[in-house]
Amino acid sequence: MFIVLGYQERREGVLARYLAQVARELAHVRASSDEVIVTSGGVTAKRTAPGVSEAQLMADHLVDAGLDERAIIVEGRSRTTLENFRNSACALRERGITPTRAVVFCDAVRETKVAMLARAFFPGVPTELRRHDFERTPLQALVQRTLAVAHDAALLRWPLLERVSLALVEAQQRLR
């Protein structure tokens, strides 16, 4: 199983390089195989892709690059990295898919958080991370490598805290 995490930012050069890397590495995946690709991500930038989920944009790019659309599950409801994993796990369960291994494509500065969430939602499943440099600022990298990890660990532990956090995310999205 492959999970391709989306990112709300629409810096075309960086995103295009990320998706090109993903397409190259997944060129072998066919619908007839046991492999499945989950593209995961909800909200997109209103200026560049209004009404289209990150997951759908990524899936469209992968299909345009020659991947078999029947091998792709589009999970387009997630608003956070934690929801990426929860909703991807749910989408796989709904289809009766039990992964035996996971390869997750992600932003390099989020690797610690992504590894933690992969263990939480796919316990016992060997996971490999494929990191991509999204050219974050040093401050963005510091926040993702420290505060964001602790934040998501707390959200896993205390579901009420996650509901409060998601309410804040929704309020922020309405302001954009």
VENGIHU-V364284 format. One record per residue. RES is the residue in one small letter. OMEGA is omega as a letter, one per 30 degrees, with the letter a starting at -180 (* if undefined). Layout:
RES & OMEGA
RES & OMEGA
This chain:
m & l
f & l
i & l
v & a
l & l
g & l
y & a
q & a
e & a
r & l
r & a
e & a
g & a
v & a
l & l
a & l
r & l
y & a
l & l
a & l
q & a
v & a
a & l
r & a
e & a
l & a
a & a
h & a
v & l
r & a
a & a
s & a
s & l
d & a
e & l
v & l
i & l
v & l
t & a
s & l
g & a
g & a
v & l
t & l
a & a
k & a
r & a
t & a
a & a
p & l
g & l
v & a
s & l
e & a
a & a
q & l
l & a
m & l
a & l
d & l
h & a
l & l
v & l
d & l
a & l
g & l
l & a
d & a
e & l
r & l
a & a
i & l
i & a
v & l
e & a
g & a
r & a
s & l
r & a
t & l
t & l
l & l
e & l
n & a
f & l
r & a
n & l
s & l
a & l
c & l
a & l
l & l
r & l
e & a
r & l
g & a
i & l
t & a
p & l
t & l
r & a
a & l
v & a
v & l
f & a
c & l
d & a
a & a
v & l
r & a
e & a
t & l
k & a
v & l
a & l
m & a
l & l
a & l
r & a
a & a
f & l
f & a
p & l
g & a
v & l
p & a
t & l
e & l
l & l
r & a
r & l
h & l
d & l
f & l
e & l
r & l
t & l
p & l
l & l
q & l
a & l
l & l
v & a
q & a
r & a
t & a
l & a
a & l
v & l
a & l
h & a
d & l
a & l
a & l
l & l
l & a
r & a
w & a
p & l
l & l
l & l
e & l
r & l
v & l
s & l
l & l
a & l
l & l
v & l
e & l
a & l
q & a
q & l
r & a
l & a
r & *
